[in-house]
C-alpha cells in the first residue's frame, strides 16, 4: 500500500497521468481508500470521478460485482461535472471528508449510469437523471 502510493505519487509528479480504482483490490465495494485522496494532496492533481456501465453485461460473482460487457453491448461513461482539488496541507480529518465526498459523487454517478439505459429517452446526459437524497448505495444482486 504505502510503497505503491509513494511510487504512484512520484509517477504523477513526473508529469504523467494516472488513475486508480478507488475501492482497492479487496474492497469493500463502493468505499474508497484514503490513498487516492492522499495522492491528490501530494501531487496537486485533481480527482475526476467517473463511472462506466455496459448493457447488456455479465456480472462477475466477486466482492465488487464487476461487470463484463457482452458482445455488441452499448456503453455509457459519465464523468463528474466538477473535479475535486485536495489541498496539499489537508488535515487527516479533511482527507477523510474528501474521501466521503468522493464516495458520494461516485454513488451518484453509479445510480445515474445504472438507470440511464432505461431512461435515456428522457435524458440525453446520464448526469441529468435525478438521484434520491440521500444517495443510495449501489445494489447489484447476483
SULUR-V906588 format. One record per backbone hydrogen bond with DSSP energy under -0.5 kcal/mol. NH is the residue of the N-H (numbers start at 1). CO is the residue of the C=O. If there is no record, write none. Layout:
BEGIN
NH|CO / NH|CO
END
This chain:
BEGIN
5|1 / 6|2 / 7|3 / 8|4 / 9|5 / 10|6 / 11|7 / 12|8 / 13|9 / 14|10 / 14|11 / 15|12 / 16|11 / 22|20 / 24|21 / 27|23 / 31|28 / 32|30 / 33|22 / 36|33 / 37|34 / 38|34 / 39|35 / 40|36 / 41|37 / 42|38 / 43|39 / 44|40 / 47|84 / 48|46 / 49|47 / 51|78 / 53|76 / 55|74 / 58|68 / 60|58 / 60|66 / 62|60 / 65|62 / 68|58 / 70|56 / 73|70 / 74|55 / 76|53 / 78|51 / 80|49 / 84|47 / 86|84 / 87|85 / 90|87 / 95|91 / 96|92 / 97|93 / 98|94 / 99|95 / 100|96 / 101|97 / 102|98 / 103|99 / 104|100 / 105|101 / 106|102 / 107|103 / 108|104 / 109|105 / 110|106 / 111|107 / 112|108 / 113|109 / 114|110 / 115|111 / 116|112 / 117|113 / 119|115 / 120|116 / 122|119 / 123|119 / 126|124 / 128|125 / 129|126 / 140|138
END
